[in-house]
Amino acid sequence: MRPTLYEFAGGEQAFEPFAAALHARCLADPELNHPFSHADQNPEHVPRLAAYLAEAMGGPPAYSAECADQTHVVWLHSGNGDMSDLGRRFANCFMLAADDAGWPRDPEFRAAIRGYIEWAVDEVALSHPDDTDIPPGLPLPRWSWDGLQRLSGYGFLPTPATASALAGPACPLGSHSDSGATPGPISSRPVKNRRISSWLRGRMDSAPDSL
């Protein structure tokens, strides 16, 4: 049986070094630096990012079981206006971090993870630039060698830009929110704190943590 992307990358031990490398790359980027360096960033940012990406690539469902769902992640990145430049920069940092962390250079693997991060940027960071109206209860999507895996009940459809490229309660890393519900709009937040990258930001005003 073919290994999952998670397994091919090296399994659990491969993802925290990768998340740390990605964070470092974003800090070094002049545009991504701010959302990854502000003083109130979640101290568990790197392990939470690692858990999220591991699950997305076929690893254990630790993030969605223990932290939050995809609705929460999309909500964090909604209502921020046009972030296409940040998204492009983040995708480039993602691929460079794969080199930094020593992930396999197999061309098919690299094409698969490039496909993942480009889809993720579109669906998470760019899908709701002017609103925070996110469908409730979205499961965390899974990505395989063949692209997005359809999940039962997953109502978050590809955008036109990505459709042609696709074939098919307390968190130990920090609490999600007291009620478990997606918090309200973020339009009142300062713009500089809403210019976030395609995945993690270190704070929420109406809930304690980020992704």
C-alpha positions as CSV (number, residue, x, y, z in Angstrom):
1,M,0.0,0.0,0.0
2,R,1.3,3.4,-0.9
3,P,2.3,5.5,2.1
4,T,0.4,8.7,2.9
5,L,2.1,12.0,2.4
6,Y,2.4,12.2,6.2
7,E,4.3,8.9,6.2
8,F,6.4,9.7,3.2
9,A,7.5,13.0,4.8
10,G,8.8,11.0,7.7
11,G,5.8,10.7,10.1
12,E,5.3,12.5,13.3
13,Q,8.9,13.3,13.9
14,A,9.1,15.2,10.5
15,F,6.4,17.7,11.2
16,E,7.5,19.8,14.1
17,P,10.9,20.6,12.5
18,F,9.0,21.4,9.3
19,A,6.7,23.8,11.2
20,A,9.6,25.4,12.9
21,A,11.4,25.9,9.6
22,L,8.2,27.4,8.0
23,H,7.8,29.8,10.9
24,A,11.5,30.8,10.6
25,R,11.0,31.4,6.8
26,C,7.9,33.5,7.5
27,L,9.8,35.6,10.0
28,A,12.5,36.2,7.5
29,D,10.0,37.4,4.8
30,P,9.5,41.2,4.9
31,E,5.7,41.0,4.4
32,L,5.0,37.8,6.4
33,N,7.2,38.9,9.3
34,H,4.6,41.0,11.2
35,P,1.8,38.3,11.6
36,F,4.4,35.8,12.7
37,S,6.3,38.0,15.1
38,H,3.8,40.1,17.2
39,A,4.3,39.8,21.0
40,D,1.0,38.1,21.8
41,Q,1.6,35.1,19.4
42,N,0.5,31.8,20.8
43,P,3.6,30.1,22.4
44,E,2.3,26.8,21.1
45,H,2.1,28.1,17.5
46,V,4.7,25.7,16.1
47,P,3.4,22.4,17.6
48,R,-0.2,23.4,16.7
49,L,0.9,24.1,13.1
50,A,2.7,20.8,13.0
51,A,-0.4,18.9,14.3
52,Y,-2.6,20.6,11.7
53,L,-0.4,19.9,8.7
54,A,0.3,16.3,9.9
55,E,-3.5,15.6,10.0
56,A,-4.0,17.4,6.6
57,M,-1.5,15.1,5.0
58,G,-2.9,11.9,6.3
59,G,-1.6,11.7,9.9
60,P,-3.5,11.2,13.1
61,P,-6.5,13.5,13.7
62,A,-5.0,15.1,16.8
63,Y,-5.7,18.7,15.8
64,S,-9.4,18.3,14.9
65,A,-10.0,15.9,17.9
66,E,-8.2,18.1,20.5
67,C,-8.2,21.6,19.2
68,A,-10.6,22.9,16.6
69,D,-12.2,22.3,13.3
70,Q,-11.7,23.7,9.8
71,T,-14.4,26.3,10.4
72,H,-12.3,27.9,13.1
73,V,-9.2,27.9,10.9
74,V,-11.0,29.5,8.0
75,W,-12.6,32.1,10.3
76,L,-9.2,33.1,11.6
77,H,-8.2,34.1,8.1
78,S,-11.5,35.7,7.0
79,G,-12.5,39.3,6.6
80,N,-8.9,40.5,6.0
81,G,-9.3,41.8,2.5
82,D,-7.0,40.8,-0.4
83,M,-4.2,38.6,0.9
84,S,-3.1,37.1,-2.4
85,D,0.5,38.4,-2.1
86,L,0.8,37.0,1.5
87,G,-0.6,33.7,0.3
88,R,1.9,33.5,-2.6
89,R,4.7,34.3,-0.2
90,F,3.5,31.8,2.3
91,A,3.3,29.0,-0.3
92,N,6.9,29.8,-1.4
93,C,8.1,29.7,2.3
94,F,6.3,26.4,2.7
95,M,8.2,24.8,-0.2
96,L,11.5,26.2,1.0
97,A,10.8,24.9,4.5
98,A,10.5,21.4,3.1
99,D,14.2,21.8,2.0
100,D,15.2,23.2,5.4
101,A,13.5,20.3,7.3
102,G,15.1,17.7,5.0
103,W,11.8,16.4,3.6
104,P,12.1,14.0,0.6
105,R,13.0,15.7,-2.7
106,D,11.0,13.1,-4.7
107,P,9.4,15.1,-7.5
108,E,6.0,13.5,-7.1
109,F,6.0,14.2,-3.4
110,R,7.0,17.8,-3.9
111,A,4.3,18.3,-6.6
112,A,1.7,16.9,-4.2
113,I,2.7,19.2,-1.3
114,R,2.9,22.2,-3.7
115,G,-0.6,21.3,-4.8
116,Y,-1.8,21.1,-1.2
117,I,-0.4,24.5,-0.1
118,E,-1.7,26.3,-3.2
119,W,-5.1,24.8,-2.6
120,A,-4.9,25.6,1.2
121,V,-4.0,29.2,0.5
122,D,-7.0,29.7,-1.8
123,E,-9.4,27.9,0.4
124,V,-8.3,29.2,3.8
125,A,-6.7,32.6,3.3
126,L,-8.4,33.9,0.2
127,S,-11.9,32.4,0.2
128,H,-13.6,35.0,2.5
129,P,-11.7,38.3,2.0
130,D,-14.7,40.5,2.9
131,D,-16.9,38.5,5.2
132,T,-16.7,36.0,8.1
133,D,-19.7,33.9,7.1
134,I,-18.1,30.5,7.4
135,P,-20.1,27.3,7.2
136,P,-20.2,25.6,10.6
137,G,-18.7,22.3,11.4
138,L,-16.3,21.9,8.5
139,P,-14.0,18.9,9.0
140,L,-10.3,19.4,8.4
141,P,-9.6,18.4,4.8
142,R,-7.2,15.6,3.9
143,W,-4.8,15.8,1.1
144,S,-3.3,12.8,-0.7
145,W,-1.1,12.1,-3.7
146,D,-4.2,12.6,-5.8
147,G,-5.3,15.8,-4.2
148,L,-8.2,16.6,-2.0
149,Q,-9.9,13.7,-0.4
150,R,-13.7,14.1,-0.2
151,L,-14.9,13.9,3.4
152,S,-18.5,13.1,4.4
153,G,-20.3,16.3,5.2
154,Y,-17.5,18.5,3.9
155,G,-19.3,21.4,2.3
156,F,-16.4,23.7,1.6
157,L,-16.2,23.5,-2.2
158,P,-13.2,24.4,-4.4
159,T,-13.1,28.0,-5.6
160,P,-13.2,28.5,-9.4
161,A,-9.5,29.1,-9.3
162,T,-8.8,25.6,-7.9
163,A,-11.7,23.5,-9.2
164,S,-9.9,22.5,-12.4
165,A,-6.9,21.2,-10.4
166,L,-8.9,19.0,-8.1
167,A,-10.2,15.4,-8.7
168,G,-12.5,14.7,-5.5
169,P,-12.8,19.7,23.4
170,A,-10.2,21.3,25.5
171,C,-7.0,21.4,23.5
172,P,-3.8,20.3,25.3
173,L,-2.0,22.8,23.1
174,G,-4.2,25.6,24.3
175,S,-8.0,26.0,24.6
176,H,-10.2,26.7,21.6
177,S,-13.1,28.7,23.1
178,D,-15.3,28.4,26.1
179,S,-18.4,27.4,24.1
180,G,-16.7,25.6,21.3
181,A,-18.5,27.8,18.8
182,T,-16.9,29.9,16.1
183,P,-16.4,33.4,17.6
184,G,-17.9,36.5,16.0
185,P,-16.7,38.9,13.4
186,I,-13.2,40.3,13.5
187,S,-13.9,43.5,11.5
188,S,-13.1,45.7,14.5
189,R,-9.6,44.4,14.8
190,P,-6.7,46.7,13.8
191,V,-5.7,46.0,10.2
192,K,-2.1,45.3,11.2
193,N,-3.3,42.4,13.3
194,R,-5.5,41.1,10.6
195,R,-2.8,40.8,7.9
196,I,-2.2,37.2,8.6
197,S,-0.6,34.4,6.6
198,S,-2.4,31.4,5.1
199,W,-2.4,29.3,8.3
200,L,-1.7,30.5,11.8
201,R,-2.0,33.7,13.7
202,G,-1.1,33.8,17.4
203,R,-4.2,35.3,18.9
204,M,-8.0,35.8,18.8
205,D,-9.8,38.6,20.6
206,S,-12.8,36.6,21.5
207,A,-11.1,33.2,22.1
208,P,-7.7,32.5,23.7
209,D,-5.8,31.0,20.9
210,S,-5.2,30.7,17.2
211,L,-5.3,27.7,14.9
